[in-house]
Amino acid sequence: MVSGIIKNPDKLLLHKYMQKIIVIVLAAILIALISFIAWSDDARADDYFQCFTGCSKALKDSSKCKGDILRGDYHRSAVNRAGGSDTIVLAIHAGEIETNTGEIAGAISGNNKWDFYTFVGHIKNQACKDLKPGSDKPNYDVLHITSTTFNDPIAIKKVNAHEKTISIHGHGKSHADGSICVGGLNDAQRKEFINYVNDNKASFKLYSLNPIDAPNKTSGDCSEDVLKGTDPDNIVNKNKSKKGLQLELNLQMRKDLVNPDANYDELRKIFYQGLKQAMSK
């Protein structure tokens, strides 16, 4: 009888201890589940892959889409300029994902000897293309990972190591040919780029250039939330200063920036010099 009385309190304490452990474990699972749901919701609704790595639909884990420059569906490239650079230029939707963004970002990087990262889509395997059957833009539809969930470790590490970031994107909105959506969290760089283009745009005669401060635009060209680049999770804002410069360009602007015709030399001069001026801030 005495031993039974002694053991019961011990069992009661053990029971209470186990209850606390269960509560803690369940709370941790719930937090992880909420975080996962929030991560998934950040991905664009029409993106097939939710991230590059570390989520339920990660491109890196795909058995259909392979990363190989020769036989694969995409590849990644990183360039470190001699002497080091405090600026990195990104094109995370290059190749056939957002046409000409890789070429434009590469020219910006080369002209200024800034570091460079690009993710290039060039689907070559039918299995990857068939993840979105019937699509007339398989590279865009399958390989596009939105900026807030694009987490290739190579890109993240490089951006984290730089003070300044420029990210070049393309959009399919019905904007005027000369509209340039200037976004990102770096207010000073946005203002500097916009001012430079406005001060020099008269020298380009083919159409009127219109750099627009996207984060503060509420209607018309560049007012769409997806073009603002102000989410702290956007890779452009993951540099040392936690604020970058993002340019969203319509298809005509992208075509003209890579057009070798001399008629577009002035456009390139204004565009590239504007970015150089912006990075002085």
N, C-alpha and C positions, 0 to 999 in steps of 0.2 A: 504493500500500500504506500509506504513512504517513497520507494523508488519511482512509483507511478506519478506521484505528486511532483517529484523533482523533474521528471522527463517532460511533462506536459508544458511547462513554461518554455523549455528549450524548443519544443516543437512549434509553439506559438511564435516565438521570435524568428525561427527559421522560415515559417510560413510568411510572416510579414516581410522579411528580407527578400524572399523570392518574389513576392508581389511587387516590391519596389524595383527589382531587377527587370521584371516583365514590363512594368510601366515605362522604364527608361528605354528599353529596347524598342518597344512599340512607338515611343515618341521619336526615336532616332529614325525608324523606318518611315514614319509619317513625314518628317522633315525632308528626308531624301526623296520621297515620292513627290512632295510639293515642289521641290527644287527641280526634279526631272520634268514635271508638268510645265513649270514656268519656262524651262529651257526649250521644251518642245514648242511652246506657244510663241517663242521669240522667232522661230524659223518661219520663213515665208510660207503661206498656205500652199502655194503651188511648187515649192521646192521638193524634189524627190528625197534628197538626202538632208537630214536635219543638222549635220555638222560634218567636219572632216574626221574627227576621232572622239570617242568617249561618250556617244549617245546611242540610242537604240537603232537608229538608221544612219550609221556613220559610213561615209564614202570609203574610208580606209579598210573597213571590214567587208566591203562588198565582194562577192564572188563573181559578179557580172562586169563591173567596171574596174579596169586595172590601170595602175599608174606606171607607164613606161613610155619613154619618148618615141620609140620606134614602133612597137607593136601594141601599145596600150591605148587607153582612152583619154588620158591626161598626163601631164607631167608638171613638175614644179622646178623653178629655177631661181637661184639667189646669186646676186653679184655684189661683191665687196670691192669698192673702188680703192685704189692705192692711196695711202695716206690717211685713210679713214674719213668718215663723213658723219655729220650730226643729223643728216636728213636721209630718209628712205622713201622711195617711190613704190607704190603698190599697184598691181593690176591683178586682182584675185578672180576676175572673170574674163581672162584673156582668151586668145584663140578664137574659137567659134562660139563662145558663150556670149560675150558682148563685143561685137566686131570692132577691131582696130584698137581696143583699149590697151592691149599689150604693146603694140607698136608705138602708141603715143607715150605711154609710161616709159618705155625704153628710150625714146628720144629725149624726154625730160631728164631722165637719169644720166644719159650719155653727155648731153650738152653741159650739164652742171657738175658732172662727176659725183653724183649722189648714189648711194647704194640702192639696190633694186631687188624686188621680189615679184615673181609672177606665177600664177596658177593658170595653166594653159589647157583648154579643152579641145580635143580633136578626136572624137569617138571613132574608133576603127573596128570595134567588135560588135557584131549584131546583137549579142546578148545584152550589152549595155544599152544600146539604142532602144531595144525592145522593152526596157523598163517603163517607157512611156510610148506605147505603140501608136502609130498614126500621127505622131508629132512631126511637123514640118521643120522644127528647130530642135533636133534631138540633143545637141550639145547644151543649149540654153536650158531646156526643160529638165534634163537629167543631171547635169553637172553644176548647175547654179546653186551655190550655197550662200545664203544672205550674209551680209557683213557682220551682223551681230552674233552669228553662230559659226562663222568661219574660223576654225581654231587649229589649222595646221601648225604643229609645234615649231616647225622651221620659221614660219611667218611670224608667229607670236614672239618667239625668242628674238628675232631680228627687230621687230617693232619696239619691243620692250627696251632694247639697247640703244635706241635713237631718241633724240630730243624732239625731232620734227618728223611729220609724216604727211605725204601727199598720196591720196588714193584716187585712181582714175576709174570711172564707171561709165557705162552706156545705158540709156533708157529708151523705151519705145513709146513715150508719150507724144501727143500731137502738139509739140511746141514749135515756136518760130525757129527758123534755121539758125539765127544768131543768138538764141537764148543759151546761157551757160548757168547751170544751177550750182551755186557756190555754197557748199555746206561744211559740216564739221564743227567741232567745239571751239576752235581757235578763232575768236572774234577778230583779233588784230590781223591775222593772216587773211581772213575773208575780206576784210575791209581794204587791205592793201592791194589784193589782187583786183578787186572790183574797181577801185580808184584808178589803178594803172590802166586797165582795159578801157575804162571810160575816157581817160585822158588821151589815149592814143588810137582809139577805134576809128577815127575819121580817115586814117591813112589806108584802111581796108575798104575797098569800094564795092565789092560784090553784093553785100547785104549788111544791114546794121547789126553790130554786135551788142548784146544786152546781157552783161553779167548780173545775175540776180542773187541777192542774199536770201537763200532758200529758208534758213531757220526762221526768218521774220516775215516770210511771204505767206499771205492768208488766202489768196485767190490768184487764178491765172497760172502762167508758166511757173514751174518750180515750187508750187504751193503744196504739192503732194507730200505727205509725211515720209514716204519711202525715199525721198530725194534730199532730206534735210541733213542726215549724217550726224545727228546730235545725241544718239544713244551712247552712253559711256561704254557699253559692250561692243560697239562698232569697232572693228580692228583698227580703224584710222585713229581712234582716240585712246589706244592702248600704249602709246609711247611714254617716255619719261615724264613729259609735261601733262599727260592725260588729256590732250586736246590736239586734234589734227585738222587738216584741210582736205575736204572731199569735193571732187568735181564730177557732176553727172552731166554727160553730153548726149545730145540727140544724135541720131544716125548720120544726118547730113554734116554736122560739125565734125564727127569722127572721120567721115570720108574725106572732108576737105583738109583736115590736118595732116593726112597721110598722102594727099594728092601731090605728086611731084611737080605739077604744073606751076610755073613761076607766078601765076595769078594768086596763088595761095601762100606765097612766101611771106607776105606782110601779115597774114593771119597767124602763121606760125611764130613770127617774130613777136607779135603782141602777146600771144598766148604763153610762150615760153619765158619771155622776159617778165611777164606779169607774175609767173610762179617764182621766178628768181627773186623778184622784189618782195613777194609775200614771205618767202623763207628768210628774209632779212629780219623779220619780226619774231 
